[in-house]
Amino acid sequence: MVVPKATKKSIVVTPPTTTTTTTTEVESKVAIKKVTKSTTTPVTTTKKVLSKFEKNRVFSAPTPSSKSTKLNKKPIQIEKSPIEKIKEIESQVIESTENSNKILEIIKICKSVSRKNIKELEIVFESIKSLERIFINLFDSSNPIICREFKLLKNKETNVECKSKEPLVIYIHWLYKIYVGYLELLKELLIHEDPSIQLPTLTTLLNILKRESILLSTLPNEQEEKQLLDDEDKQHFHNISKQTLKQLISTMMFSNTFNTKLLDHFTENYLSKYQDLFYYSLVSINEISTSTIALINKKNTTSTTTTTTEQEFKSIYPNVSSISKFVENLFDFLTFFEPLQVVPDEWEFWVGKPHFSCITENNSSLKTKLKQQSKRSNWEKPKNFNEKEWERLSSNWSSLTKISSYRSIFSKSWISFLTLPLPPTIYKHVLLGLPDRVFPYLTDAKVLLDFFTNSYDLGGVTSILALNGVFILITKYNLEYPDFFKKLYSLFQPGVLYAKYRARFFKLADLFLSSKSLPNYMVAAFIKRCATLCLISPPYGSLILLPLIYNLLQRNVNCHCLINNPIKPLPNTQNQVQQQQQQQQITRQSVLLIKQDLQPQQQESLDNIKGLYGNDPYDPIEEDPSKCNAISSSLWEIQILRDHYAPEVSKMAKLFDNGLKNIIDLNEFSFVTYQVMYENSFKKKSSTVPLAYQQKSKLIEQDTDFMSDWKF
């Protein structure tokens, strides 16, 4: 007989040793025990127990009694950590729907955690990920009843009473209420101040968006069609849930915690990869901007001050501090988008996949590839399929695969954004970036005429920044702006020399005035205004104004009359009164001559000219350049600048003596400041030091009486 081996679960009982005892011995032992129990008290013996924390530390502990030994035999239950509880609940719910009530425990754990404690952020992360996996598992898109009831609940967006007695329908209605609470929790975490919580929350929301979009999509009845649709065919009927995506973007825009990390995560990992997210994000921006401007206009009509409008706006959107913060978030988000210019190598979508016959614009190679992969050769409306749903589905894929649709929604988004009340900081960035980053992608740039003309008429720095946009609209889009150069002439004020964008302003001014169609009096007015500014500007201002004058004279030969039109020498008469009258009658003269361009007669006139003669006919106060009479004046200011105290300015003024040869690059002098001038002069090494007085050989000259000025 073979004896089986004892396993871990089997209990091995050892037989007791056989001993021979008499009845008297047993009775005596029992009697002794009774006596000891009645007469003696139990003695507690002590033993030394080592501490778990300090091995050298010894403390006394009583020996456990019989009752305590029975208690200690029970296994000690160690309380599980929150993360372990969450994982256990997740496995239980996924394993059986009977445990669905435990979903509320995960939400409770997540809400009870202090989100300011870094150590407990891991619990929040594990909670949202576990709930994501649970809802994706429970909302099975292959179940038509779940899809039908979910669409019914989602479209009504209200508490719908469940009239059906079917257990699954009752369960879906109950689960949907928990799902709505879960979405609200995700929205709260999306505006958390810590990006380590925001990023996984955004990822979870987009994964939930994908499952929700599939549930809301309409599929043909397979039984009526007498065919089974595989997963690839079903993807043709899926489209993204626009309302859920709009709510997601709106939550980020109307918050104070929208940051660069969240924006980069959204754009790099999703918007730049999936065309449907890109397109419908722009649609959401357009709708959010339109609804917000309607709300602001409505509040402005009812309230008298802007403070009340801000308060009412904050009452509606409590997570954002002000309208300016919302506009700033929207601008940061909108500047990422740049519409497609060329058909991509492959269309990629976050939800669904179009049939090859629905793609409007595609590469020939990719279209052939998709045609080979597709099992259905034709894309026709299934029988008993809703006509409106079919048209909406076809137009959806047609818009997502057409380049012009991206440009169209891009233009609408920017136009709706520009109607918002822009704060000054955003206003400047918009004026700077629109001509280069937005104009090329607009369907019609003329829609921005009013925006730029109004900005140009505001004056100051705003007009300077609007210059480029207005000029592009005039030259490329035939904008009629008759007072453009009159407004540009008024911007040449002393304050522009101290402005932050002075380099950009003078560069654009040089570009605008390079047109050969400008009349001579217009160019002469700008030359004379620049020369006048040189007399009252700091040295670094003259260093940028003089090259601009040089370039204008070099391009416009007809304006050389400002420098090469000297007066005739005055006749030598004995009557000084008559000489003064003749001197006052002189209205057109110049003391600045380019020696290389002079004729022999003019050279003789130059030698006879000494000092200044007559009055300047130029009127610097006149705002109209056509009436300032600059063409009758002369550039006597440059003659004065030759003796400027700054060597750099004096050297630049003498540059005209070498002739008007080449155009000077204004960028070399646009960023010159006092500090730059000091550093450049400090680096120069000169052997002799220029002195402003006549050097004396002796302390006291013998010929002069140094006491003559003293009085006693």
Solvent accessible surface area in square Angstrom, and as a share of the most:
residue,aa,sasa,rsa
1,M,230,1.03
2,V,137,0.79
3,V,119,0.69
4,P,114,0.72
5,K,189,0.80
6,A,67,0.52
7,T,94,0.55
8,K,207,0.88
9,K,193,0.82
10,S,54,0.35
11,I,154,0.78
12,V,109,0.63
13,V,124,0.71
14,T,109,0.63
15,P,116,0.73
16,P,121,0.76
17,T,120,0.70
18,T,137,0.80
19,T,107,0.62
20,T,140,0.81
21,T,78,0.45
22,T,79,0.46
23,T,105,0.61
24,T,95,0.55
25,E,82,0.37
26,V,75,0.43
27,E,117,0.52
28,S,54,0.35
29,K,116,0.49
30,V,70,0.40
31,A,51,0.40
32,I,106,0.54
33,K,130,0.55
34,K,137,0.58
35,V,87,0.50
36,T,61,0.35
37,K,165,0.70
38,S,91,0.59
39,T,97,0.57
40,T,86,0.50
41,T,111,0.64
42,P,127,0.80
43,V,131,0.75
44,T,103,0.60
45,T,85,0.50
46,T,101,0.59
47,K,121,0.51
48,K,165,0.70
49,V,53,0.31
50,L,117,0.58
51,S,16,0.11
52,K,194,0.82
53,F,191,0.79
54,E,100,0.45
55,K,175,0.74
56,N,148,0.76
57,R,127,0.46
58,V,72,0.41
59,F,80,0.33
60,S,89,0.58
61,A,24,0.19
62,P,105,0.66
63,T,50,0.29
64,P,73,0.46
65,S,70,0.45
66,S,79,0.51
67,K,159,0.67
68,S,33,0.21
69,T,51,0.29
70,K,140,0.59
71,L,120,0.59
72,N,110,0.57
73,K,162,0.68
74,K,136,0.58
75,P,119,0.75
76,I,158,0.80
77,Q,172,0.76
78,I,152,0.77
79,E,145,0.65
80,K,101,0.43
81,S,50,0.32
82,P,52,0.33
83,I,38,0.19
84,E,94,0.42
85,K,78,0.33
86,I,0,0.00
87,K,109,0.46
88,E,67,0.30
89,I,13,0.06
90,E,19,0.09
91,S,62,0.40
92,Q,49,0.22
93,V,0,0.00
94,I,71,0.36
95,E,150,0.67
96,S,37,0.24
97,T,78,0.45
98,E,154,0.69
99,N,42,0.22
100,S,4,0.03
101,N,100,0.51
102,K,65,0.28
103,I,0,0.00
104,L,91,0.45
105,E,83,0.37
106,I,0,0.00
107,I,18,0.09
108,K,149,0.63
109,I,31,0.16
110,C,0,0.00
111,K,115,0.49
112,S,88,0.57
113,V,17,0.10
114,S,61,0.39
115,R,58,0.21
116,K,173,0.73
117,N,63,0.32
118,I,141,0.72
119,K,174,0.74
120,E,54,0.24
121,L,18,0.09
122,E,106,0.47
123,I,19,0.10
124,V,0,0.00
125,F,83,0.35
126,E,24,0.11
127,S,0,0.00
128,I,0,0.00
129,K,33,0.14
130,S,0,0.00
131,L,0,0.00
132,E,15,0.07
133,R,105,0.38
134,I,0,0.00
135,F,1,0.01
136,I,46,0.23
137,N,75,0.39
138,L,17,0.08
139,F,4,0.02
140,D,61,0.32
141,S,33,0.21
142,S,82,0.53
143,N,42,0.22
144,P,99,0.62
145,I,49,0.25
146,I,13,0.07
147,C,24,0.14
148,R,135,0.49
149,E,13,0.06
150,F,1,0.00
151,K,54,0.23
152,L,72,0.36
153,L,6,0.03
154,K,17,0.07
155,N,107,0.55
156,K,106,0.45
157,E,95,0.43
158,T,90,0.52
159,N,137,0.70
160,V,33,0.19
161,E,142,0.63
162,C,48,0.28
163,K,185,0.78
164,S,47,0.30
165,K,186,0.79
166,E,73,0.33
167,P,107,0.67
168,L,56,0.28
169,V,6,0.03
170,I,84,0.43
171,Y,50,0.19
172,I,3,0.01
173,H,15,0.07
174,W,83,0.29
175,L,2,0.01
176,Y,17,0.07
177,K,123,0.52
178,I,14,0.07
179,Y,5,0.02
180,V,59,0.34
181,G,34,0.33
182,Y,0,0.00
183,L,18,0.09
184,E,87,0.39
185,L,2,0.01
186,L,0,0.00
187,K,49,0.21
188,E,90,0.40
189,L,0,0.00
190,L,2,0.01
191,I,36,0.18
192,H,23,0.10
193,E,117,0.53
194,D,38,0.20
195,P,35,0.22
196,S,69,0.44
197,I,3,0.02
198,Q,1,0.00
199,L,48,0.24
200,P,20,0.12
201,T,0,0.00
202,L,0,0.00
203,T,31,0.18
204,T,0,0.00
205,L,12,0.06
206,L,0,0.00
207,N,39,0.20
208,I,5,0.02
209,L,1,0.00
210,K,69,0.29
211,R,57,0.21
212,E,2,0.01
213,S,1,0.00
214,I,43,0.22
215,L,1,0.01
216,L,37,0.18
217,S,10,0.06
218,T,36,0.21
219,L,65,0.33
220,P,10,0.06
221,N,76,0.39
222,E,50,0.22
223,Q,159,0.71
224,E,86,0.39
225,E,32,0.14
226,K,183,0.78
227,Q,85,0.38
228,L,158,0.78
229,L,17,0.08
230,D,49,0.25
231,D,109,0.57
232,E,47,0.21
233,D,12,0.06
234,K,47,0.20
235,Q,68,0.30
236,H,6,0.03
237,F,3,0.01
238,H,16,0.07
239,N,13,0.06
240,I,7,0.04
241,S,11,0.07
242,K,83,0.35
243,Q,98,0.44
244,T,13,0.08
245,L,1,0.00
246,K,51,0.22
247,Q,55,0.24
248,L,6,0.03
249,I,0,0.00
250,S,28,0.18
251,T,23,0.13
252,M,2,0.01
253,M,0,0.00
254,F,14,0.06
255,S,3,0.02
256,N,72,0.37
257,T,37,0.22
258,F,20,0.08
259,N,44,0.23
260,T,92,0.54
261,K,128,0.54
262,L,1,0.01
263,L,25,0.13
264,D,57,0.30
265,H,36,0.16
266,F,2,0.01
267,T,6,0.04
268,E,110,0.49
269,N,59,0.30
270,Y,19,0.07
271,L,3,0.01
272,S,67,0.43
273,K,103,0.43
274,Y,49,0.19
275,Q,22,0.10
276,D,2,0.01
277,L,0,0.00
278,F,21,0.09
279,Y,28,0.11
280,Y,14,0.05
281,S,0,0.00
282,L,0,0.00
283,V,29,0.16
284,S,4,0.03
285,I,0,0.00
286,N,31,0.16
287,E,76,0.34
288,I,4,0.02
289,S,0,0.00
290,T,71,0.41
291,S,62,0.40
292,T,1,0.01
293,I,30,0.15
294,A,59,0.45
295,L,35,0.17
296,I,9,0.05
297,N,77,0.39
298,K,135,0.57
299,K,45,0.19
300,N,74,0.38
301,T,116,0.67
302,T,103,0.60
303,S,18,0.12
304,T,138,0.80
305,T,72,0.42
306,T,105,0.61
307,T,85,0.50
308,T,51,0.30
309,T,7,0.04
310,E,58,0.26
311,Q,123,0.55
312,E,59,0.26
313,F,3,0.01
314,K,99,0.42
315,S,86,0.55
316,I,81,0.41
317,Y,56,0.21
318,P,93,0.59
319,N,73,0.38
320,V,0,0.00
321,S,56,0.36
322,S,31,0.20
323,I,13,0.06
324,S,48,0.31
325,K,47,0.20
326,F,0,0.00
327,V,0,0.00
328,E,72,0.32
329,N,2,0.01
330,L,0,0.00
331,F,23,0.09
332,D,55,0.29
333,F,0,0.00
334,L,0,0.00
335,T,35,0.20
336,F,70,0.29
337,F,8,0.03
338,E,103,0.46
339,P,4,0.02
340,L,45,0.22
341,Q,95,0.42
342,V,119,0.68
343,V,32,0.18
344,P,27,0.17
345,D,121,0.62
346,E,85,0.38
347,W,20,0.07
348,E,79,0.35
349,F,24,0.10
350,W,29,0.10
351,V,4,0.02
352,G,18,0.17
353,K,66,0.28
354,P,9,0.06
355,H,1,0.01
356,F,19,0.08
357,S,60,0.39
358,C,18,0.11
359,I,10,0.05
360,T,67,0.39
361,E,58,0.26
362,N,32,0.16
363,N,47,0.24
364,S,93,0.60
365,S,85,0.55
366,L,9,0.04
367,K,88,0.37
368,T,72,0.42
369,K,98,0.42
370,L,24,0.12
371,K,121,0.51
372,Q,143,0.64
373,Q,87,0.39
374,S,20,0.13
375,K,156,0.66
376,R,49,0.18
377,S,84,0.54
378,N,95,0.49
379,W,33,0.11
380,E,111,0.50
381,K,75,0.32
382,P,10,0.06
383,K,149,0.63
384,N,120,0.62
385,F,14,0.06
386,N,83,0.42
387,E,93,0.42
388,K,161,0.68
389,E,41,0.18
390,W,33,0.12
391,E,102,0.46
392,R,100,0.37
393,L,5,0.03
394,S,36,0.23
395,S,61,0.40
396,N,10,0.05
397,W,1,0.00
398,S,35,0.23
399,S,33,0.21
400,L,3,0.01
401,T,0,0.00
402,K,65,0.28
403,I,22,0.11
404,S,62,0.40
405,S,18,0.11
406,Y,0,0.00
407,R,73,0.27
408,S,40,0.26
409,I,14,0.07
410,F,2,0.01
411,S,5,0.03
412,K,112,0.47
413,S,0,0.00
414,W,11,0.04
415,I,61,0.31
416,S,14,0.09
417,F,0,0.00
418,L,20,0.10
419,T,76,0.44
420,L,6,0.03
421,P,64,0.41
422,L,28,0.14
423,P,21,0.13
424,P,101,0.64
425,T,90,0.53
426,I,10,0.05
427,Y,48,0.18
428,K,82,0.35
429,H,104,0.47
430,V,2,0.01
431,L,1,0.01
432,L,45,0.22
433,G,23,0.22
434,L,1,0.01
435,P,6,0.04
436,D,95,0.49
437,R,140,0.51
438,V,5,0.03
439,F,8,0.03
440,P,74,0.46
441,Y,35,0.13
442,L,8,0.04
443,T,85,0.50
444,D,67,0.35
445,A,2,0.02
446,K,97,0.41
447,V,74,0.43
448,L,4,0.02
449,L,43,0.22
450,D,103,0.53
451,F,33,0.14
452,F,0,0.00
453,T,24,0.14
454,N,93,0.48
455,S,0,0.00
456,Y,0,0.00
457,D,81,0.42
458,L,117,0.58
459,G,20,0.19
460,G,49,0.47
461,V,54,0.31
462,T,33,0.19
463,S,0,0.00
464,I,7,0.04
465,L,0,0.00
466,A,0,0.00
467,L,0,0.00
468,N,20,0.10
469,G,0,0.00
470,V,0,0.00
471,F,38,0.16
472,I,26,0.13
473,L,0,0.00
474,I,46,0.23
475,T,73,0.42
476,K,146,0.62
477,Y,62,0.23
478,N,124,0.64
479,L,23,0.11
480,E,158,0.71
481,Y,37,0.14
482,P,131,0.82
483,D,80,0.41
484,F,6,0.02
485,F,43,0.18
486,K,86,0.36
487,K,49,0.21
488,L,0,0.00
489,Y,0,0.00
490,S,38,0.25
491,L,17,0.09
492,F,1,0.00
493,Q,85,0.38
494,P,53,0.33
495,G,48,0.47
496,V,7,0.04
497,L,0,0.00
498,Y,134,0.51
499,A,15,0.12
500,K,176,0.74
501,Y,39,0.15
502,R,34,0.12
503,A,14,0.11
504,R,65,0.24
505,F,0,0.00
506,F,0,0.00
507,K,115,0.49
508,L,16,0.08
509,A,0,0.00
510,D,17,0.09
511,L,95,0.47
512,F,1,0.00
513,L,0,0.00
514,S,39,0.25
515,S,45,0.29
516,K,197,0.84
517,S,99,0.64
518,L,23,0.11
519,P,54,0.34
520,N,59,0.30
521,Y,91,0.34
522,M,25,0.11
523,V,0,0.00
524,A,0,0.00
525,A,0,0.00
526,F,0,0.00
527,I,0,0.00
528,K,1,0.00
529,R,18,0.07
530,C,0,0.00
531,A,0,0.00
532,T,36,0.21
533,L,6,0.03
534,C,2,0.01
535,L,68,0.34
536,I,109,0.55
537,S,16,0.10
538,P,14,0.09
539,P,5,0.03
540,Y,24,0.09
541,G,0,0.00
542,S,0,0.00
543,L,9,0.05
544,I,1,0.00
545,L,0,0.00
546,L,1,0.01
547,P,0,0.00
548,L,0,0.00
549,I,0,0.00
550,Y,10,0.04
551,N,0,0.00
552,L,0,0.00
553,L,0,0.00
554,Q,54,0.24
555,R,78,0.29
556,N,25,0.13
557,V,106,0.61
558,N,99,0.51
559,C,0,0.00
560,H,39,0.18
561,C,32,0.19
562,L,0,0.00
563,I,0,0.00
564,N,28,0.14
565,N,49,0.25
566,P,23,0.15
567,I,19,0.10
568,K,172,0.73
569,P,70,0.44
570,L,47,0.23
571,P,71,0.45
572,N,161,0.82
573,T,49,0.29
574,Q,183,0.81
575,N,78,0.40
576,Q,132,0.59
577,V,93,0.54
578,Q,81,0.36
579,Q,64,0.28
580,Q,106,0.47
581,Q,99,0.44
582,Q,54,0.24
583,Q,59,0.26
584,Q,129,0.57
585,Q,135,0.60
586,I,28,0.14
587,T,89,0.52
588,R,117,0.43
589,Q,25,0.11
590,S,1,0.01
591,V,20,0.11
592,L,1,0.00
593,L,7,0.03
594,I,0,0.00
595,K,121,0.51
596,Q,117,0.52
597,D,74,0.38
598,L,24,0.12
599,Q,112,0.50
600,P,108,0.68
601,Q,143,0.63
602,Q,47,0.21
603,Q,70,0.31
604,E,116,0.52
605,S,19,0.13
606,L,37,0.18
607,D,92,0.48
608,N,84,0.43
609,I,24,0.12
610,K,156,0.66
611,G,56,0.54
612,L,105,0.52
613,Y,37,0.14
614,G,32,0.30
615,N,117,0.60
616,D,56,0.29
617,P,40,0.25
618,Y,14,0.05
619,D,59,0.31
620,P,66,0.41
621,I,150,0.76
622,E,50,0.23
623,E,121,0.54
624,D,29,0.15
625,P,3,0.02
626,S,56,0.36
627,K,142,0.60
628,C,0,0.00
629,N,69,0.36
630,A,3,0.02
631,I,53,0.27
632,S,30,0.20
633,S,4,0.03
634,S,7,0.05
635,L,0,0.00
636,W,65,0.23
637,E,2,0.01
638,I,0,0.00
639,Q,64,0.28
640,I,79,0.40
641,L,5,0.03
642,R,41,0.15
643,D,127,0.66
644,H,39,0.18
645,Y,168,0.64
646,A,5,0.04
647,P,96,0.60
648,E,42,0.19
649,V,0,0.00
650,S,14,0.09
651,K,159,0.67
652,M,21,0.09
653,A,0,0.00
654,K,104,0.44
655,L,60,0.30
656,F,2,0.01
657,D,39,0.20
658,N,78,0.40
659,G,6,0.06
660,L,29,0.14
661,K,128,0.54
662,N,112,0.57
663,I,80,0.41
664,I,28,0.14
665,D,73,0.38
666,L,7,0.04
667,N,73,0.38
668,E,120,0.54
669,F,42,0.17
670,S,2,0.01
671,F,149,0.62
672,V,18,0.10
673,T,53,0.31
674,Y,123,0.47
675,Q,124,0.55
676,V,54,0.31
677,M,20,0.09
678,Y,144,0.55
679,E,76,0.34
680,N,71,0.36
681,S,56,0.36
682,F,154,0.64
683,K,146,0.62
684,K,136,0.57
685,K,201,0.85
686,S,89,0.58
687,S,117,0.76
688,T,106,0.62
689,V,113,0.65
690,P,125,0.79
691,L,101,0.50
692,A,111,0.86
693,Y,153,0.58
694,Q,145,0.65
695,Q,145,0.64
696,K,135,0.57
697,S,108,0.69
698,K,114,0.48
699,L,177,0.88
700,I,89,0.45
701,E,64,0.29
702,Q,156,0.69
703,D,144,0.75
704,T,84,0.49
705,D,96,0.50
706,F,124,0.52
707,M,83,0.37
708,S,78,0.50
709,D,132,0.68
710,W,160,0.56
711,K,188,0.80
712,F,211,0.88
